[in-house]
Amino acid sequence: MWKKFLTGLSLMIAIAILAGLALRYGSQNVQAFKAATPESATEEFYSEPVATENGFAVEVLVDGRPLAEYAARGRRYIEALENAEYEVRIHNPLGTRVAVALSVDGLNTIDARHTSAWDAHKWVIEPYGMISVRGWQMSSDNARRFYFTTERDSYAAKLGQTANLGVISAVFFRERRPFTILPVTPGEPRPTYKEEGRARDNRPAPKSDSTGEAQTANGMGRESAKQRSVQSYPAPDDESAATGIGRSVRNDVQWIKMDLDSRPAGEIMIRYEYRASLVRLGIIPRDYPRPQVLDRRERAQGFEPRYCPQP
């Protein structure tokens, strides 16, 4: 019987050791799974769009991360970081191509003209796609970076167009009779951007595309000259934020023709200001220094070895 007892005790000890090893192995697997969760959550946090409408998303990125958004006065505001380069990332949630007219400081990011959204040259976004516009398009393979600067140093001020500083605007147009595809797992974003030539609607077409382009360009030129002759805006200053024209970067583009719906599918506008201006507007609370009242009171004394001072 004693041998049976020892045999049973040995068997119980062996089972306990095996159970302990299995529990330790299982807990290691759980810890490894949990360690991967915060990293993915952080990446998802930084992918949140700054502004959205009808599923379209626009975000302003500095060093690859979107700037914080402040909703106030029926608008969306972001804080401009002085001398920081930025890019505008735009997402298309639809299963069709869209064309987006993107302006910075009232100037089209493709040709620096100030027109209506419909008449503007546009960027093309593939179905469920995303593009990043990093600067002013200077040629078919070159752009110059956006960066936050003062009004006086801005690209718009250099062109004499200072009426619409401090705003980023995106207007989206659907493609007509598009080839619709089903949503799939998104792949890597394409490095190249596409620009859209003049779109067509139900209005009577001009005799030729070149004639129509020339008429539009001449009309805009007369309007711009008239605006410059009547200068009703104050001179640019060195305290308010605007966008400059920075260093050159490679950015290949190509022109394509699209048939667009004349009714916008969405519109997003973002206002940007330096922190001091956001505080003056009441969008960011003012930083008040907090006096250390309790520390002062703890150091208080009842008497000092001297007489009453003369007033």
C-alpha positions as CSV (number, residue, x, y, z in Angstrom):
1,M,0.0,0.0,0.0
2,W,2.9,2.3,0.8
3,K,4.2,1.8,-2.8
4,K,0.8,2.6,-4.2
5,F,0.7,5.8,-2.1
6,L,4.1,6.9,-3.4
7,T,3.2,6.1,-7.0
8,G,0.0,8.2,-6.7
9,L,1.9,11.1,-5.1
10,S,4.5,11.0,-7.8
11,L,1.8,11.0,-10.5
12,M,0.0,14.0,-8.9
13,I,3.3,15.9,-8.7
14,A,4.0,15.2,-12.4
15,I,0.5,16.4,-13.3
16,A,1.0,19.6,-11.3
17,I,4.3,20.3,-13.0
18,L,2.9,19.8,-16.5
19,A,-0.1,22.0,-15.6
20,G,2.2,24.8,-14.4
21,L,4.2,24.7,-17.6
22,A,1.1,24.8,-19.7
23,L,-0.3,27.8,-17.8
24,R,3.0,29.6,-18.1
25,Y,3.1,29.0,-21.9
26,G,-0.5,30.2,-22.3
27,S,0.1,33.4,-20.3
28,Q,3.1,34.2,-22.5
29,N,0.9,34.0,-25.6
30,V,-1.7,36.3,-24.1
31,Q,0.9,38.9,-23.1
32,A,2.4,38.9,-26.6
33,F,-1.1,39.4,-28.1
34,K,-1.8,42.3,-25.8
35,A,1.6,44.0,-26.5
36,A,0.6,44.3,-30.2
37,T,-2.7,45.9,-29.4
38,P,-1.5,49.4,-28.3
39,E,0.7,49.8,-31.4
40,S,-2.2,49.2,-33.8
41,A,-4.4,51.4,-31.7
42,T,-1.9,54.2,-31.9
43,E,-1.6,53.9,-35.7
44,E,-5.4,54.0,-36.0
45,F,-5.5,57.1,-33.8
46,Y,-3.2,59.0,-36.0
47,S,-5.2,58.0,-39.1
48,E,-8.3,59.9,-37.9
49,P,-9.3,62.5,-40.5
50,V,-9.3,66.2,-39.6
51,A,-12.5,67.0,-41.4
52,T,-15.1,64.8,-43.1
53,E,-18.3,65.3,-45.0
54,N,-20.4,62.7,-46.8
55,G,-17.6,60.2,-46.2
56,F,-14.9,62.4,-47.9
57,A,-12.0,63.2,-45.6
58,V,-9.3,65.9,-45.6
59,E,-6.5,66.1,-43.2
60,V,-3.5,68.3,-42.8
61,L,-0.3,66.5,-41.9
62,V,2.9,67.7,-40.4
63,D,5.7,65.1,-40.1
64,G,3.3,62.5,-41.2
65,R,0.7,63.1,-38.4
66,P,-2.6,65.0,-38.7
67,L,-3.0,68.3,-36.9
68,A,-5.6,68.5,-34.2
69,E,-9.0,69.9,-35.2
70,Y,-11.0,72.5,-33.3
71,A,-14.7,72.9,-34.1
72,A,-16.0,76.5,-33.5
73,R,-18.2,79.1,-35.1
74,G,-19.6,76.5,-37.6
75,R,-16.1,75.9,-39.0
76,R,-13.1,73.6,-38.5
77,Y,-9.8,75.1,-37.3
78,I,-6.3,73.8,-37.0
79,E,-3.3,75.3,-35.4
80,A,-0.6,76.4,-37.9
81,L,3.0,75.6,-36.8
82,E,5.4,78.3,-37.9
83,N,7.8,77.3,-40.7
84,A,6.5,73.7,-40.7
85,E,6.1,71.9,-44.0
86,Y,2.7,70.3,-44.4
87,E,0.7,68.2,-46.8
88,V,-3.0,67.7,-47.5
89,R,-4.2,64.1,-47.6
90,I,-7.6,63.5,-49.2
91,H,-9.7,60.2,-49.1
92,N,-12.4,59.1,-51.5
93,P,-14.9,56.8,-49.8
94,L,-16.8,56.0,-53.0
95,G,-16.6,53.1,-55.4
96,T,-16.2,55.6,-58.3
97,R,-13.6,58.1,-59.3
98,V,-13.9,61.6,-58.1
99,A,-12.2,64.9,-59.0
100,V,-11.4,67.3,-56.2
101,A,-10.8,71.0,-56.6
102,L,-8.2,71.9,-53.9
103,S,-7.3,75.4,-53.1
104,V,-5.0,76.9,-50.5
105,D,-5.3,80.5,-49.6
106,G,-7.9,80.9,-52.3
107,L,-5.4,79.6,-55.0
108,N,-5.8,76.4,-57.0
109,T,-2.9,74.1,-56.0
110,I,-2.4,73.1,-59.6
111,D,-2.3,76.4,-61.4
112,A,-2.5,79.0,-58.6
113,R,-5.7,80.6,-60.2
114,H,-8.6,81.9,-58.2
115,T,-11.8,80.5,-59.9
116,S,-15.0,78.7,-59.0
117,A,-14.6,75.1,-57.9
118,W,-16.3,73.9,-61.1
119,D,-14.0,75.7,-63.4
120,A,-10.8,74.8,-61.5
121,H,-8.4,72.1,-62.6
122,K,-8.8,69.2,-60.2
123,W,-7.0,66.2,-58.7
124,V,-8.4,62.8,-59.5
125,I,-8.8,60.1,-56.8
126,E,-9.4,56.5,-57.7
127,P,-12.3,54.5,-56.1
128,Y,-11.6,54.1,-52.4
129,G,-8.3,55.8,-53.0
130,M,-6.2,58.4,-51.2
131,I,-3.8,61.1,-52.5
132,S,-1.4,63.5,-50.7
133,V,-0.9,66.9,-52.2
134,R,2.4,68.2,-50.8
135,G,2.8,71.5,-52.6
136,W,2.1,73.8,-55.5
137,Q,2.3,72.0,-58.8
138,M,4.9,73.8,-60.9
139,S,5.2,71.4,-63.9
140,S,4.3,67.9,-64.9
141,D,7.0,66.4,-62.6
142,N,7.8,69.1,-60.1
143,A,6.1,70.7,-57.1
144,R,7.1,73.1,-54.3
145,R,6.2,72.3,-50.8
146,F,3.5,73.9,-48.6
147,Y,4.8,75.4,-45.4
148,F,3.2,77.7,-42.8
149,T,4.6,81.2,-42.8
150,T,3.4,84.8,-42.4
151,E,1.0,86.6,-44.8
152,R,3.8,88.8,-46.0
153,D,6.0,85.8,-47.0
154,S,3.1,83.8,-48.5
155,Y,2.9,82.6,-52.1
156,A,-0.5,84.4,-52.4
157,A,1.1,87.7,-51.4
158,K,3.8,87.2,-54.0
159,L,1.0,86.9,-56.6
160,G,-0.9,89.8,-55.2
161,Q,-3.9,87.6,-54.1
162,T,-4.3,88.2,-50.4
163,A,-8.1,88.2,-50.1
164,N,-8.4,84.5,-49.0
165,L,-5.5,83.7,-46.8
166,G,-5.7,81.1,-44.0
167,V,-8.1,78.7,-45.7
168,I,-7.8,75.2,-47.2
169,S,-10.9,74.2,-49.3
170,A,-11.7,71.0,-51.1
171,V,-14.8,70.5,-53.4
172,F,-15.6,67.0,-54.7
173,F,-17.3,66.0,-58.0
174,R,-18.4,62.5,-59.0
175,E,-17.6,61.0,-62.4
176,R,-20.6,60.4,-64.6
177,R,-21.4,57.0,-65.9
178,P,-18.5,55.5,-64.1
179,F,-17.4,51.9,-63.9
180,T,-18.4,51.0,-60.4
181,I,-16.3,48.4,-58.5
182,L,-17.0,46.6,-55.3
183,P,-14.9,47.6,-52.2
184,V,-11.9,45.5,-51.6
185,T,-9.0,45.5,-49.1
186,P,-7.2,48.7,-49.8
187,G,-3.6,48.4,-51.0
188,E,-0.7,50.8,-50.9
189,P,-1.5,54.3,-52.1
190,R,-0.1,55.2,-55.5
191,P,2.8,57.6,-55.4
192,T,1.6,59.5,-58.5
193,Y,-1.2,62.0,-58.6
194,K,-3.5,62.8,-61.5
195,E,-4.9,66.0,-62.7
196,E,-8.2,66.5,-64.4
197,G,-8.6,68.6,-67.5
198,R,-11.7,70.6,-68.2
199,A,-14.8,68.6,-67.3
200,R,-18.1,68.7,-69.3
201,D,-21.7,69.1,-68.2
202,N,-25.0,69.7,-70.0
203,R,-24.2,73.2,-71.1
204,P,-23.6,73.8,-74.8
205,A,-20.0,73.0,-75.7
206,P,-17.8,75.7,-77.3
207,K,-16.7,75.3,-80.9
208,S,-13.4,73.8,-79.9
209,D,-11.7,72.9,-76.6
210,S,-8.9,75.4,-77.3
211,T,-11.3,78.2,-77.9
212,G,-13.2,77.5,-74.7
213,E,-10.0,77.4,-72.7
214,A,-8.8,80.7,-74.2
215,Q,-12.1,82.4,-73.5
216,T,-12.1,81.2,-69.9
217,A,-8.5,82.2,-69.3
218,N,-9.1,85.7,-70.8
219,G,-12.2,86.2,-68.6
220,M,-10.3,85.2,-65.5
221,G,-7.5,87.6,-66.4
222,R,-9.9,90.5,-66.7
223,E,-11.6,89.6,-63.4
224,S,-8.2,89.3,-61.6
225,A,-7.0,92.6,-63.0
226,K,-10.2,94.3,-61.8
227,Q,-9.8,92.8,-58.3
228,R,-6.2,94.0,-58.1
229,S,-7.2,97.5,-59.2
230,V,-9.7,97.8,-56.3
231,Q,-7.6,96.9,-53.3
232,S,-10.1,96.8,-50.4
233,Y,-8.1,94.5,-48.1
234,P,-5.4,95.5,-45.6
235,A,-1.8,94.8,-46.4
236,P,-0.4,91.4,-45.4
237,D,1.1,91.3,-41.9
238,D,3.8,89.2,-40.1
239,E,1.5,87.8,-37.3
240,S,-1.2,85.9,-39.2
241,A,-0.6,82.5,-40.8
242,A,-0.5,81.8,-44.5
243,T,1.1,79.3,-46.9
244,G,4.5,79.8,-48.5
245,I,6.1,78.3,-51.6
246,G,8.9,76.1,-50.4
247,R,11.6,73.7,-51.7
248,S,11.2,71.7,-54.9
249,V,10.2,68.0,-54.7
250,R,9.5,65.4,-57.4
251,N,5.8,65.0,-58.2
252,D,4.8,63.4,-61.5
253,V,1.4,64.0,-62.8
254,Q,-0.6,63.5,-66.0
255,W,-3.6,65.1,-67.6
256,I,-6.8,63.2,-68.2
257,K,-10.3,64.0,-69.4
258,M,-13.3,63.3,-67.2
259,D,-17.1,63.7,-67.5
260,L,-18.2,65.1,-64.2
261,D,-21.5,65.7,-62.4
262,S,-21.9,69.4,-62.2
263,R,-23.3,69.2,-58.7
264,P,-20.7,68.9,-55.9
265,A,-20.8,65.6,-53.9
266,G,-19.1,67.2,-50.9
267,E,-17.2,70.3,-49.7
268,I,-14.8,70.7,-46.9
269,M,-13.1,73.9,-45.7
270,I,-10.4,74.1,-43.0
271,R,-9.3,77.4,-41.4
272,Y,-5.8,77.6,-40.0
273,E,-4.3,80.2,-37.7
274,Y,-1.3,80.5,-35.4
275,R,-2.0,79.7,-31.7
276,A,-2.1,83.4,-30.6
277,S,-4.9,84.1,-33.1
278,L,-6.8,81.0,-32.1
279,V,-6.7,82.2,-28.5
280,R,-7.9,85.7,-29.5
281,L,-10.8,84.0,-31.4
282,G,-11.7,82.1,-28.3
283,I,-11.1,78.7,-30.0
284,I,-8.2,77.7,-27.8
285,P,-8.4,78.7,-24.1
286,R,-5.9,81.2,-22.9
287,D,-3.0,79.9,-20.8
288,Y,-3.3,81.6,-17.4
289,P,-0.3,81.2,-15.0
290,R,-1.6,79.6,-11.8
291,P,-0.1,81.3,-8.7
292,Q,1.1,78.9,-6.1
293,V,-1.1,80.3,-3.4
294,L,-0.7,77.4,-0.9
295,D,3.1,77.5,-1.3
296,R,3.1,81.2,-0.5
297,R,0.9,80.8,2.5
298,E,3.0,77.9,3.9
299,R,6.0,80.2,3.8
300,A,4.2,82.9,5.7
301,Q,5.6,84.1,9.1
302,G,4.0,86.0,11.9
303,F,6.9,88.5,12.8
304,E,10.0,89.9,11.3
305,P,12.8,91.4,13.3
306,R,12.3,95.0,12.2
307,Y,10.1,98.1,12.7
308,C,7.1,99.2,10.7
309,P,8.2,100.6,7.3
310,Q,7.4,104.2,6.3
311,P,4.5,104.3,3.8
